[in-house]
């Protein structure tokens, strides 16, 4: 049986070296700073720590989906090499990347009638999308066919819990990713939001709590309420340049539930441009989202 290529994009916020270990190929999204639109960067070629320093200094980052030409070149190269391809794409609720991929796939499938090209809308982002990529890679490595891996990803995406908080609401307001956030939190700066991603892949405000630590406690509470396997389940955490908070949340999960976090990673530029420095996010397989 032909072993298919598992492909994703870097909205998954998994470092390229990890994707290489997992035998997953990828393409990059891009961003630029508002005061320097001529210089566009891929999100695998700019130092993430520098990016957050720039944001804290007042710079505004603008992001772009993976364009059709990039996707066409990536897909064609893989198919021409004689491989089938399964692409786990950034949530259609947050980006046009998925729709671009669907358009390109429809164009090039007739050129490769013997090859399979499947595209899954992960309805996920950041390391939640990364967790789905990792789980699907495990499924592939267990001997699943491309169709079985696709169906697995399509089912698991609705069990991947995304819970997060941000340190400053101005980035969410500016990006327009959560239209109701400003009204929901009333602009009270001492209030920290607790949010999650719904089934269509949109960011939804759920609760407001007083203080940063309480927002982390509430995320740990949601883990206890929703996790399918609290002690042995796979847990990822991502953070927007706040590693101490990521460690604090990981310690809470270990102390309360015996859970060990498998991977702590940084929120990349494409997600971080909209969520800002200080974002902290928790991802795990739940009984429901």
C-alpha positions in Angstrom: 0.0 0.0 0.0 1.3 3.5 -0.9 2.3 5.4 2.2 0.7 8.8 1.9 2.2 12.2 2.7 0.7 14.0 5.7 0.8 17.7 5.1 -0.2 20.8 7.2 0.5 24.5 7.5 2.3 26.4 10.2 -0.9 27.8 11.8 -0.4 24.6 13.8 2.3 26.4 15.8 4.5 23.3 15.9 8.2 24.0 15.2 9.5 22.6 11.9 11.9 20.3 13.7 9.0 18.6 15.5 7.1 18.2 12.2 10.1 16.7 10.7 10.3 14.2 13.6 6.6 13.4 13.0 7.3 13.0 9.2 4.8 15.8 8.4 5.4 18.2 5.5 4.2 21.8 5.7 3.8 25.2 4.1 4.0 28.6 5.8 1.6 31.4 6.2 3.0 35.0 6.0 2.8 38.3 7.9 4.1 41.8 7.7 4.3 44.8 10.0 1.8 47.5 9.3 4.6 50.2 9.2 6.6 48.1 6.7 4.2 46.5 4.2 7.0 45.8 1.6 8.6 43.2 3.8 6.6 40.0 4.1 7.8 37.2 6.2 7.0 33.5 6.4 6.2 32.3 9.9 9.2 30.0 9.8 11.8 32.6 9.1 11.3 35.2 11.8 12.4 34.9 15.4 9.3 34.5 17.5 10.8 36.2 20.5 11.7 39.2 18.4 8.2 39.2 17.0 6.7 39.6 20.5 9.2 42.3 21.4 8.0 44.2 18.4 4.4 43.8 19.3 5.0 44.9 22.9 6.8 47.9 21.4 3.6 48.9 19.6 4.0 47.4 16.1 0.9 45.9 14.5 1.3 42.7 12.5 -1.0 41.8 9.5 -1.3 38.2 8.4 -2.2 36.4 5.2 -3.5 33.0 4.3 -1.5 30.4 2.3 -2.0 31.6 -1.3 -3.1 29.3 -4.1 0.2 29.4 -5.9 2.1 28.2 -2.8 -0.5 25.4 -2.3 -0.4 24.5 -6.0 3.4 24.1 -6.0 3.4 22.1 -2.8 0.6 19.8 -3.9 2.0 19.3 -7.4 5.5 18.4 -6.1 4.2 15.7 -3.7 1.8 14.2 -6.3 4.4 14.2 -9.1 6.7 12.2 -6.8 4.1 9.5 -6.8 2.6 10.1 -3.4 -1.0 10.5 -2.2 -1.6 13.6 0.1 -3.7 14.4 3.1 -3.7 18.1 4.1 -4.9 19.1 7.5 -5.7 22.8 7.0 -6.0 25.9 9.3 -9.6 26.4 10.4 -12.0 27.8 7.7 -13.5 29.9 10.6 -10.3 31.9 10.9 -8.6 31.8 7.5 -9.2 31.4 3.7 -6.4 28.9 3.6 -8.7 25.9 3.5 -10.9 27.3 0.7 -7.8 28.1 -1.3 -6.6 24.5 -0.9 -10.0 23.2 -2.0 -9.9 25.3 -5.1 -6.4 24.2 -6.0 -7.2 20.6 -5.4 -10.2 20.7 -7.8 -7.9 22.2 -10.4 -5.1 19.7 -10.2 -6.8 16.4 -9.4 -7.6 15.8 -13.1 -3.8 16.0 -13.8 -3.1 13.2 -11.4 -5.9 10.7 -11.8 -4.0 7.9 -10.1 -3.3 9.9 -7.0 -5.4 10.8 -4.0 -5.6 14.3 -2.6 -7.7 14.8 0.5 -8.2 18.0 2.4 -9.6 18.3 6.0 -10.8 21.5 7.5 -9.3 21.0 11.0 -11.7 23.7 12.6 -8.6 24.2 14.8 -5.8 26.6 15.3 -2.4 26.9 17.0 -1.2 23.8 19.0 -4.8 22.5 19.0 -4.4 22.0 15.2 -0.9 20.7 16.1 -2.4 18.1 18.4 -4.7 16.9 15.6 -1.7 16.7 13.3 0.2 14.6 15.9 -2.8 12.3 16.5 -3.3 11.8 12.8 0.4 11.0 12.3 0.0 8.4 15.0 -2.9 6.9 13.2 -0.9 6.9 9.9 2.0 5.2 11.7 -0.3 2.5 13.0 -1.0 1.5 9.4 -4.1 3.5 8.5 -4.9 4.2 4.9 -5.2 7.8 3.7 -9.0 7.4 3.8 -8.9 6.1 7.3 -6.6 8.8 8.4 -8.9 11.4 6.8 -12.0 10.1 8.5 -10.1 9.9 11.8 -9.1 13.6 11.5 -12.7 14.6 10.5 -14.0 12.9 13.7 -11.3 13.9 16.1 -11.5 17.6 15.2 -14.8 17.9 17.1 -13.2 16.4 20.3 -10.2 18.7 20.4 -10.7 21.2 23.1 -9.1 24.7 22.7 -9.2 26.8 25.9 -7.3 30.0 26.2 -6.9 33.4 27.7 -5.3 36.6 26.6 -3.5 39.3 28.5 -4.8 42.3 26.6 -8.1 42.5 24.7 -6.9 45.1 22.2 -5.4 42.5 19.9 -8.7 40.6 19.6 -10.6 43.9 19.1 -8.1 45.0 16.4 -8.1 41.8 14.5 -11.9 41.4 14.5 -11.5 37.7 15.1 -14.1 37.8 17.9 -16.7 40.4 17.2 -18.5 40.1 20.5 -15.5 40.2 22.7 -15.5 43.9 23.5 -19.2 43.9 24.4 -18.9 40.7 26.4 -16.1 42.0 28.6 -17.2 45.6 28.7 -13.7 46.9 28.3 -12.9 46.3 31.9 -9.2 45.9 31.8 -8.8 44.0 35.1 -11.1 41.2 33.7 -9.4 38.4 31.9 -11.3 36.4 29.3 -11.6 32.7 29.1 -12.4 31.6 25.6 -12.7 28.4 23.5 -13.0 27.4 19.9 -16.4 26.1 18.8 -17.2 23.3 16.3 -17.2 25.7 13.2 -13.8 26.8 14.3 -14.6 30.3 15.6 -13.2 31.9 18.8 -16.0 32.2 21.4 -15.9 34.1 24.7 -17.2 31.9 27.5 -16.4 33.5 30.8 -14.8 36.5 32.4 -12.7 36.2 35.6 -10.8 38.6 37.7 -7.0 38.3 37.4 -4.6 36.3 35.4 -4.1 33.4 37.8 -7.9 32.9 38.0 -8.1 32.6 34.2 -5.5 29.8 34.4 -7.4 28.1 37.2 -10.6 28.2 35.1 -8.8 26.6 32.2 -7.6 23.8 34.5 -11.2 23.5 35.7 -12.4 23.0 32.1 -9.8 20.3 31.6 -11.2 18.4 34.6 -14.7 18.8 33.3 -14.1 17.8 29.7 -10.9 15.7 29.3 -11.6 12.3 27.9 -8.7 10.8 29.9 -7.6 13.3 32.6 -4.5 11.3 33.7 -3.2 9.8 30.6 -4.5 12.0 27.7 -2.2 13.9 25.4 -2.0 17.6 26.4 -0.4 20.5 24.5 0.1 24.1 25.8 1.0 27.1 23.7 2.0 30.5 25.0 2.6 34.0 23.6 6.0 34.6 25.2 4.8 33.8 28.7 6.7 30.6 29.6 6.2 31.0 33.4 2.5 31.0 33.0 2.6 27.9 30.7 4.6 26.1 33.4 2.2 27.2 36.1 -0.8 25.8 34.1 1.1 22.6 33.4 1.9 22.3 37.1 -1.8 22.8 37.9 -2.8 19.9 35.6 -0.2 17.6 37.1 -1.1 18.4 40.7 -4.8 18.3 40.2 -5.2 15.4 37.7 -1.9 13.7 37.4 -1.7 14.9 33.8 1.7 15.3 32.1 1.8 17.9 29.3 3.4 16.4 26.2 4.5 19.6 24.5 4.7 23.3 25.4 5.2 25.5 22.3 5.0 29.2 21.5 2.1 30.7 19.7 3.4 31.6 16.3 3.2 34.9 14.4 0.0 34.2 12.5 -2.0 33.4 15.6 -0.1 35.7 17.9 -0.7 38.8 15.6 -4.4 38.4 16.6 -4.1 37.2 20.2 -1.1 39.2 21.3 1.7 38.7 23.8 0.6 36.9 27.0 -1.8 34.5 25.2 -2.0 31.1 27.0 -3.8 28.2 25.5 -4.6 24.6 26.5 -5.4 21.8 24.1 -6.6 18.3 24.8 -8.9 15.5 23.6 -12.3 15.9 25.3 -15.6 14.2 25.5 -16.9 17.2 23.5 -15.5 20.6 22.6 
